[in-house]
Amino acid sequence: MRTHRIAAIPGDGIGTEVIAAGLEVLEALAHRDGGFRLAVDHFPWSSEYFLAHGHYIPPGGLEALKQFDAIYFGAVGSTKVPDHVSLWGLRLPICQGFDQYANVRPARVLPGLKSPLANGQGIDWVIIRENTEGEYSGSGGRVHRGLPDEIATETSVFTRRGVERIHRFAFELARKRPRKRLTLITKSNAQRHGMVLWDEVFVEVARDYPDVATDRELVDAATTRMVLKPQTIEVIVATNLHADILSDLAAALTGSLGVAPTANFNPERHFPSMFEPIHGSAFDIVGKGVANPIATFWTAVMMLEHLGENAAAQRLMQAIEKTTATAEMTPDLGGKGTTASVTAAVVKVL
């Protein structure tokens, strides 16, 4: 029997609830499949852990994670800890430390769900986000703190190597899609250095993929195109900040942040990749039992595909779609279901 080692990091807020639901579904799926098992180790790294120990990831923590085949991550963020402390304490050290430079976020309207757009059924996108540099490189600082002339700098860092590899990843993915269409999104009219490098490298890489149709859009215009002409988009590649924002818009346009999955890939597999739902900690519904687990289940589909368990991944995706089609939904989708009832429904289909 094939064994895959999974590091589960539920983190904060509803992350603990949806990761528990995801592991329940994965266990049922593995039992149904019979050809593989998941050996799961749980890591208690969270904001409460930080407050108790002074760090999110203990010394040697990343080395321990290297031994796993994949990381199943919930959320990080707490009202007790500043957001920049929690993000740079847990998620970003893993993404950057493991060179998970390709963040992949699919978006489409699942059966039974309704987009707020009249033509929302035309949404079938994959947003590819550069995940380790750019606007979230961490380069910058503050001086003269508290004084009238205090200065804060936030420097976006774009390397030719980093830009080229995310473009090649995007072209490779677009080549496998039905329409083979890739849209580059930047802001090179106003940001004339890093964004222009993105444009130039994109054109260079495109020469190696003559079978992929391309176009480009400025990020502000892209928001209107996503709303007014969703059918004209298939695959998007954008910088760390731009894709972060656009993918949240994409999630909202497909029904809810509660259904949107994410994969943080190290494509060369030198390090484990990390899989997480988009939605974050969602403090307002913590402990109410109504967190939508669909994003976490769909994230598990992406994790299974990465692990080579394609038949199981397809079976889980079908179970998700059959469940949403029955209107067994949590309140964020207009339903009366709970985390437990949606989880039970998916397990029953499996």
C-alpha positions in Angstrom: 0.0 0.0 0.0 1.3 3.4 -0.9 1.9 5.7 2.1 2.0 9.5 1.9 3.3 11.5 4.9 1.2 14.6 5.6 2.0 17.4 8.0 -1.3 18.9 9.2 -1.0 22.5 10.5 -4.6 23.7 11.4 -3.3 27.0 12.7 -5.9 29.6 13.8 -9.6 30.2 13.8 -11.7 28.0 11.6 -8.5 26.5 10.3 -8.8 23.9 13.1 -12.4 23.1 12.1 -11.9 22.7 8.4 -8.7 20.8 8.6 -10.3 18.3 10.9 -13.2 18.0 8.4 -10.7 17.6 5.6 -8.8 14.8 7.3 -12.1 13.0 8.1 -12.9 13.1 4.4 -9.4 12.0 3.3 -9.5 9.1 5.7 -12.9 8.0 4.3 -11.5 8.4 0.8 -8.3 6.4 1.5 -10.5 3.6 3.0 -12.7 3.6 0.0 -9.8 3.5 -2.4 -7.8 0.9 -0.6 -4.6 1.5 -2.5 -3.0 4.2 -0.3 -3.0 5.6 3.2 -2.1 9.0 4.7 0.2 9.0 7.7 -0.7 12.4 9.3 1.4 14.2 11.9 -0.2 17.2 13.6 1.7 20.4 14.3 0.2 22.8 16.9 1.8 25.9 15.5 -0.7 28.7 15.8 -1.1 32.2 17.4 -1.9 30.6 20.7 1.3 28.6 20.4 3.2 31.8 19.6 1.8 33.6 22.6 2.8 30.7 24.8 6.3 30.0 23.3 7.3 33.3 21.6 7.5 31.8 18.1 5.2 30.1 15.6 7.7 27.6 14.2 10.1 26.2 16.8 13.8 25.8 16.1 14.3 22.9 13.7 10.6 23.1 12.6 11.3 23.6 8.9 13.8 20.7 9.0 11.0 18.5 10.4 8.6 19.5 7.7 11.1 18.6 5.0 10.4 14.9 5.8 6.8 15.1 4.6 5.3 14.6 1.2 2.8 17.5 1.6 1.6 20.1 4.1 -2.1 20.5 4.8 -2.6 24.0 6.2 -5.6 25.7 7.7 -5.2 29.4 8.4 -3.1 31.9 10.3 -4.3 35.1 11.9 -5.6 36.1 15.3 -7.1 39.2 17.0 -4.4 38.7 19.7 -1.4 39.0 17.3 -0.7 41.7 14.7 -1.3 40.3 11.2 2.2 41.0 9.9 3.6 39.1 12.9 1.4 36.0 12.3 1.8 35.9 8.5 5.6 36.3 8.7 5.7 34.0 11.6 4.1 30.9 10.0 2.9 30.9 6.4 5.5 33.0 4.7 8.5 31.2 6.3 7.1 27.9 4.9 6.4 29.3 1.4 9.7 31.1 1.1 11.7 28.6 3.0 10.5 25.8 0.8 10.7 27.8 -2.4 6.9 27.3 -3.1 7.0 29.8 -5.8 3.9 28.8 -7.7 0.6 29.5 -6.0 -2.3 28.0 -8.0 -5.9 29.0 -7.4 -8.6 27.5 -9.6 -12.0 29.2 -9.7 -15.3 27.9 -11.2 -18.9 27.8 -10.2 -19.6 24.4 -8.6 -22.9 22.6 -9.3 -25.7 24.0 -7.2 -23.9 27.3 -6.5 -24.8 30.6 -7.9 -22.5 33.4 -9.0 -23.5 37.0 -8.2 -22.8 37.6 -11.9 -25.5 36.9 -14.5 -22.9 35.3 -16.7 -21.0 33.7 -13.9 -21.3 30.2 -15.3 -18.6 31.3 -17.8 -16.0 31.4 -15.0 -13.5 28.6 -15.3 -10.2 30.1 -14.4 -6.9 29.2 -12.9 -5.0 32.1 -11.3 -1.2 31.6 -11.0 0.5 33.8 -8.4 4.2 34.3 -8.0 4.6 33.3 -4.4 8.1 34.0 -3.0 9.2 37.5 -4.1 7.7 40.6 -5.6 5.6 42.8 -3.3 5.8 40.2 -0.5 9.6 39.8 -0.6 10.0 41.4 2.9 12.5 43.9 1.6 12.3 47.3 3.3 12.3 48.8 6.7 11.4 51.7 9.0 13.6 54.4 10.5 13.0 57.4 12.8 10.2 55.5 14.4 7.6 57.7 16.2 9.2 60.9 14.9 7.4 63.3 12.4 9.9 62.3 9.7 9.4 58.6 10.2 10.0 56.6 6.9 8.7 53.2 6.0 9.9 51.5 2.8 8.4 48.4 1.1 10.5 47.3 -1.8 9.1 45.0 -4.4 11.9 42.6 -5.6 11.6 41.0 -9.0 14.4 38.7 -10.3 14.7 37.6 -13.8 15.0 34.0 -12.6 11.8 34.3 -10.4 9.8 36.0 -13.2 10.9 33.5 -15.8 10.1 30.4 -13.8 6.6 31.5 -12.9 5.9 32.4 -16.5 7.1 29.0 -17.7 5.0 27.3 -15.0 2.0 29.3 -16.2 2.6 28.4 -19.9 2.9 24.7 -19.1 -0.4 24.8 -17.2 -2.1 26.8 -19.8 -0.9 24.3 -22.5 -2.9 21.6 -20.7 -6.1 23.6 -20.5 -9.0 23.3 -23.1 -8.5 26.8 -24.7 -4.7 27.1 -24.1 -5.1 30.8 -23.3 -2.9 32.7 -20.9 -3.4 36.3 -19.7 -0.6 38.3 -18.2 -1.6 40.9 -15.6 0.7 43.7 -14.5 0.7 47.4 -13.9 3.6 48.3 -16.2 2.2 51.7 -17.2 2.8 53.1 -13.7 5.4 50.6 -12.3 8.0 51.0 -14.9 10.8 48.7 -13.6 9.6 45.4 -12.1 6.4 45.3 -14.1 8.2 46.0 -17.3 10.5 43.2 -16.6 7.5 40.9 -16.1 6.2 42.0 -19.5 9.5 41.6 -21.3 10.2 38.1 -19.9 6.7 37.0 -20.7 7.2 37.9 -24.3 10.5 36.0 -24.3 9.0 32.9 -22.8 6.0 33.0 -25.0 8.2 32.2 -28.0 8.7 28.7 -26.6 4.9 28.1 -26.5 3.5 29.0 -29.9 0.5 26.8 -29.1 -0.6 29.0 -26.2 -2.7 32.1 -27.1 -1.7 35.1 -25.0 -2.9 38.6 -24.1 -2.1 41.1 -21.4 -4.1 43.4 -19.1 -3.4 46.0 -16.6 -4.5 44.9 -13.1 -7.2 47.6 -12.7 -8.7 46.8 -16.1 -8.5 43.1 -15.2 -11.0 43.6 -12.4 -13.6 44.9 -14.8 -12.9 42.2 -17.4 -13.3 39.5 -14.7 -16.8 40.9 -13.8 -18.0 41.9 -17.3 -16.4 39.3 -19.6 -15.5 36.3 -17.5 -15.7 33.9 -20.5 -12.7 35.7 -22.1 -10.3 34.5 -19.3 -8.8 31.0 -18.8 -5.4 31.2 -17.1 -4.0 34.3 -15.4 -0.4 34.8 -14.3 0.3 37.8 -12.0 2.6 39.0 -9.2 2.3 38.1 -5.6 0.2 41.1 -4.6 -1.9 41.4 -7.8 -2.9 37.7 -7.9 -3.6 37.7 -4.2 -6.2 40.3 -4.7 -7.6 39.0 -7.9 -8.0 35.5 -6.6 -10.2 36.7 -3.7 -12.4 38.5 -6.3 -12.5 35.3 -8.3 -13.6 33.4 -5.2 -16.4 35.9 -4.5 -17.6 35.7 -8.1 -17.9 31.9 -7.9 -20.1 32.1 -4.8 -17.9 32.4 -1.7 -14.4 32.4 -0.3 -15.5 29.3 1.5 -15.2 27.2 -1.7 -11.8 28.5 -3.0 -8.7 26.2 -2.8 -5.0 27.0 -3.0 -1.8 25.0 -3.7 1.6 26.4 -3.0 3.9 24.4 -5.2 7.6 23.8 -5.2 7.4 22.3 -8.8 10.8 20.8 -8.7 9.8 18.8 -5.5 13.0 19.7 -3.7 10.7 20.6 -0.8 7.1 19.6 0.2 4.3 21.7 -1.3 1.6 23.2 0.9 -2.2 23.1 0.4 -4.6 25.4 2.0 -8.1 27.0 1.6 -8.1 30.7 0.7 -10.5 31.9 3.3 -8.3 32.6 6.3 -9.2 32.5 10.0 -12.7 33.9 9.8 -12.9 35.1 13.4 -16.6 36.0 13.2 -17.7 32.4 12.8 -15.1 30.5 14.9 -16.7 27.9 17.1 -20.1 28.2 15.5 -19.8 25.0 13.5 -20.8 26.7 10.2 -17.4 27.1 8.6 -17.6 26.0 4.9 -15.2 22.9 4.5 -15.6 22.8 0.7 -12.5 24.9 0.0 -10.5 22.5 2.2 -11.9 19.5 0.4 -11.1 21.0 -3.0 -7.6 21.8 -1.6 -7.3 18.1 -0.7 -8.1 17.2 -4.3 -5.1 19.3 -5.4 -3.0 17.6 -2.8 -4.0 14.2 -4.0 -3.2 15.1 -7.6 0.2 16.3 -6.5 0.8 13.0 -4.7 -0.1 11.0 -7.8 -3.4 9.7 -6.5 -5.4 10.9 -9.5 -8.2 8.5 -9.3 -8.9 9.3 -5.7 -8.7 13.0 -6.5 -11.3 12.7 -9.2 -13.5 10.7 -6.9 -13.3 13.4 -4.2 -14.0 16.2 -6.7 -17.1 14.3 -7.9 -18.3 13.8 -4.3 -17.8 17.6 -3.7 -19.9 18.4 -6.8 -22.6 15.9 -6.0 -22.9 17.4 -2.5 -23.1 21.0 -3.6 -25.6 20.0 -6.2 -27.9 18.7 -3.4 -28.0 22.2 -1.7 -26.3 20.8 1.4 -24.5 24.1 2.0 -23.3 26.3 4.8 -24.7 29.8 5.5 -22.0 31.6 3.4 -23.7 30.0 0.4 -27.2 30.7 1.6 -27.8 27.2 3.1 -28.5 26.0 6.6 -25.9 23.3 6.7 -23.0 23.0 9.2 -19.4 22.0 8.8 -20.3 18.6 10.2 -23.4 18.1 7.9 -21.5 19.0 4.7 -18.6 16.8 5.7 -21.0 13.9 6.4 -22.7 14.4 3.1 -19.4 14.2 1.2 -18.3 11.1 3.2 -21.7 9.5 2.4 -21.2 10.1 -1.4 -17.7 8.6 -1.1 
